[in-house]
């Protein structure tokens, strides 16, 4: 983060949650790879890469970064819904609390914080356009 930029509390919390999610997704992908299904590494790998790119740009979130974050979070939520349905119908039980926290609560928190932390983009002044920003 550059010297002149200050990160707000929602942005800091958003960054922390995204770092935890990227780590969990990366470990999940590696676990799939170790268990013998290299194709299962594709979705967690892409999601991890997308989150890492988005985390780097969190202080000035561009449109593409917001879209990547939303896409990853909705993918995690849909996956959690499928896991929940499978757990209920096949095992007659709910998901474990840690799974609910990481696959439901965290994505909902990220989506909420993303809404709160977005600041309007900085519009360059005429001077910046003519003379270049310094």
C-alpha positions as CSV (number, residue, x, y, z in Angstrom):
1,X,0.0,0.0,0.0
2,X,1.4,3.4,-0.9
3,X,2.1,6.1,1.7
4,X,-0.7,8.4,0.8
5,X,-3.4,5.8,0.9
6,X,-5.3,4.9,4.0
7,X,-7.3,1.7,4.3
8,X,-10.6,1.9,6.1
9,X,-11.7,-0.7,8.6
10,X,-14.1,-2.4,6.2
11,X,-11.3,-2.7,3.6
12,X,-8.9,-4.1,6.2
13,X,-11.4,-6.7,7.4
14,X,-12.3,-7.5,3.8
15,X,-8.6,-8.0,3.0
16,X,-8.1,-10.3,6.1
17,X,-11.2,-12.5,5.2
18,X,-10.0,-12.7,1.5
19,X,-6.5,-13.8,2.6
20,X,-8.0,-16.5,4.8
21,X,-10.4,-17.6,2.0
22,X,-7.6,-17.7,-0.6
23,X,-5.5,-19.8,1.8
24,X,-8.4,-22.3,2.5
25,X,-9.2,-22.5,-1.3
26,X,-5.5,-23.2,-2.0
27,X,-5.2,-25.9,0.6
28,X,-8.5,-27.4,-0.7
29,X,-7.1,-27.6,-4.2
30,X,-3.8,-29.1,-3.0
31,X,-5.8,-31.7,-1.0
32,X,-7.7,-32.6,-4.2
33,X,-4.5,-32.9,-6.1
34,X,-2.9,-35.2,-3.4
35,X,-6.0,-37.4,-3.3
36,X,-5.6,-38.1,-7.0
37,X,-8.1,-35.8,-8.8
38,X,-6.1,-33.2,-10.7
39,X,-9.2,-31.8,-12.4
40,X,-10.6,-30.9,-9.0
41,X,-7.7,-28.5,-8.6
42,X,-9.1,-26.3,-11.4
43,X,-11.9,-24.4,-9.6
44,X,-10.1,-23.9,-6.3
45,X,-6.9,-22.9,-8.2
46,X,-8.7,-20.3,-10.3
47,X,-10.6,-19.0,-7.3
48,X,-7.3,-18.7,-5.3
49,X,-5.6,-16.9,-8.2
50,X,-8.5,-14.5,-8.6
51,X,-8.6,-13.7,-4.9
52,X,-4.9,-13.1,-4.7
53,X,-5.1,-10.7,-7.6
54,X,-8.1,-9.0,-6.0
55,X,-6.4,-8.7,-2.6
56,X,-3.5,-6.9,-4.1
57,X,-5.9,-4.2,-5.5
58,X,-8.2,-3.9,-2.5
59,X,-7.4,-0.3,-1.5
60,X,-8.5,0.9,-4.9
61,X,-10.9,-1.8,-6.1
62,X,-11.4,-1.6,-9.9
63,X,-14.5,-2.9,-11.6
64,X,-12.8,-6.1,-12.7
65,X,-11.6,-6.9,-9.2
66,X,-15.1,-6.4,-7.7
67,X,-16.4,-8.8,-10.4
68,X,-13.8,-11.4,-9.6
69,X,-14.5,-11.2,-5.9
70,X,-18.2,-11.4,-6.4
71,X,-17.9,-14.3,-8.8
72,X,-15.7,-16.3,-6.4
73,X,-17.9,-15.6,-3.4
74,X,-21.1,-16.6,-5.3
75,X,-19.3,-19.8,-6.5
76,X,-18.4,-20.6,-2.9
77,X,-22.0,-20.0,-1.8
78,X,-23.4,-22.2,-4.6
79,X,-21.0,-24.9,-3.7
80,X,-22.0,-24.6,0.0
81,X,-25.6,-24.9,-1.0
82,X,-24.9,-28.1,-3.0
83,X,-22.8,-29.5,-0.1
84,X,-25.6,-28.7,2.3
85,X,-28.2,-30.4,0.2
86,X,-26.0,-33.5,-0.3
87,X,-25.3,-33.6,3.5
88,X,-29.0,-33.4,4.3
89,X,-30.3,-35.9,1.7
90,X,-27.4,-38.4,1.8
91,X,-26.3,-38.2,5.5
92,X,-29.4,-36.8,7.2
93,X,-27.3,-34.1,8.9
94,X,-26.2,-30.5,8.5
95,X,-22.7,-29.3,7.6
96,X,-20.1,-28.9,10.3
97,X,-19.9,-25.4,11.9
98,X,-16.4,-24.7,10.4
99,X,-17.8,-25.5,6.9
100,X,-20.7,-23.2,7.5
101,X,-18.4,-20.4,8.8
102,X,-16.0,-20.7,5.8
103,X,-18.4,-21.4,3.0
104,X,-21.5,-19.4,4.1
105,X,-20.7,-16.8,6.7
106,X,-17.4,-15.6,5.2
107,X,-18.7,-15.1,1.6
108,X,-21.7,-13.3,2.9
109,X,-19.4,-11.1,5.0
110,X,-17.2,-10.4,2.1
111,X,-20.1,-9.4,-0.1
112,X,-21.4,-7.1,2.6
113,X,-18.0,-5.6,3.3
114,X,-17.4,-5.2,-0.4
115,X,-20.5,-3.0,-0.7
116,X,-19.4,-0.9,2.3
117,X,-15.8,-0.5,1.3
118,X,-16.2,0.6,-2.3
119,X,-15.4,4.3,-2.8
120,X,-16.1,6.1,-6.0
121,X,-13.2,6.0,-8.4
122,X,-10.9,9.1,-8.4
123,X,-11.7,11.3,-11.3
124,X,-8.6,12.8,-12.8
125,X,-8.6,16.6,-12.9
126,X,-7.9,18.5,-16.1
127,X,-4.4,19.3,-14.8
128,X,-3.7,15.6,-14.4
129,X,-4.8,14.9,-17.9
130,X,-2.8,17.7,-19.5
131,X,0.4,17.5,-17.4
132,X,0.2,13.9,-16.1
133,X,-0.1,12.9,-12.5
134,X,2.9,13.2,-10.2
